Amino acid sequence: QVQLVESGGGLVQAGESLRLSCTASGSMFPIYNIGWYRQAPGKQRELVAGFTSGGRYADSVKGRFTISGDRAKNTVYLQMNSLKPEDTAVYYCGGLSYWGKGTLVTVSS
């Protein structure tokens, strides 16, 4: 049974940084199939970052967010810099029909 578990969310001020982690249970899980998504209140879930095409990012986060992976740790990271209030959302990692439960990121102005 594969599980994806996110961590690293929290409350920060605009301009600060956070790093989210997504750890996959099961040593054979192809972590580079995992992407980061977010869902803000009243909005649809959207892709934030993925590994396809050498790194795929939503326009709103390009230049501020970076996705990376550590195969030895079965973990995918999302480094988020220069956070803005509009980045406030529940962030999920997902891949191959598996989803984590999400971690809340709140950015205050």
N, C-alpha and C positions, 0 to 999 in steps of 0.2 A: 504494500500500500504506500503510494508516494504521497508525501506531504510537503508543502511549501510553507515556510514560516518566515514572516517578515518581522523585522525589528528596526529600531532606530528613529521612529517618529517622535514628535514632541512639539512643544511650543517654542518658537523662536521669534526674534524681531526681524523686520525687513532688513535685508543686506547680510544676514548671517547665513551660516552653512549647516547642513545636516548630511549624514551619510546613512542611507538605508541599506539593510542587508536582507537577503532572501536565501535561506538555507534549505536545500532539498534533501529529504531523507532518501536513502537508497544511493549507494555509491555509483551506480551506473546511470544515473539520471543525466541526460545531456543538458548541462546547465546553459549552454549557449543557444538553446531553444527558449530560454526564459526571457520575458520582457517585463518592463515596468509599465503599469497603467495607473490612472488616477480617476477618481470620481468625486467631483465637488457637489455640494448640495443642490438638488434640482437639475443636475446636468447628467449627461450620459458618460459612461466610462470611456476614457480615451487612452490611446497608446501614448506613453511619454518617451520611452526609449527601448530600443531593441538592438540585437546584434547583427541583423541582416544588413547587407550592403556595407559592411565595415562600420556600422554604427548608424542607427536611424533614430532621429529625434523629432519630436513635435516642434513646430516652428517656434512656439512660445518659450521653449526651454533651450533652444540651440545656443551654444556658447556658455551656458550656465550649468547644465547637467551633464554628467558623464556616466555611462554604464560600463561596468567591468566585471570580470569573473575570476574566481580562483577555483580551478578544478580540484585541487587537492583538498579544499575545504567544502566543496560542493556548494559554493556560495556565489551569488551574484550581488553586486553592489550598485547603488545609485548615489553618486556624489552630487549633491545639490548645493550650488553656490549662489550668492547674490539673490537670496530668496525674496519673493515678492508676496504681498497679501493674496494675490490671485493664484498663487501656488497652493493655497490652502485646500486640502482634499484628503480623502482616504486613499492611500497608495497601496496598490496590490501588485504582487508579482504573479505571473502566470505563464504557462507554456504547455503545449501538448494536452490541452483540456484539463490541466490541473491549475488550481488557484489557491493562493493563500487567503487568509481571513482579513488581511489588510492592516495597515498601521496609519494612524492619523497624524497628519502634518498640519500645524496651524501656524500661520505667519501673521504676526501683528504689525500694524503700521506705526 
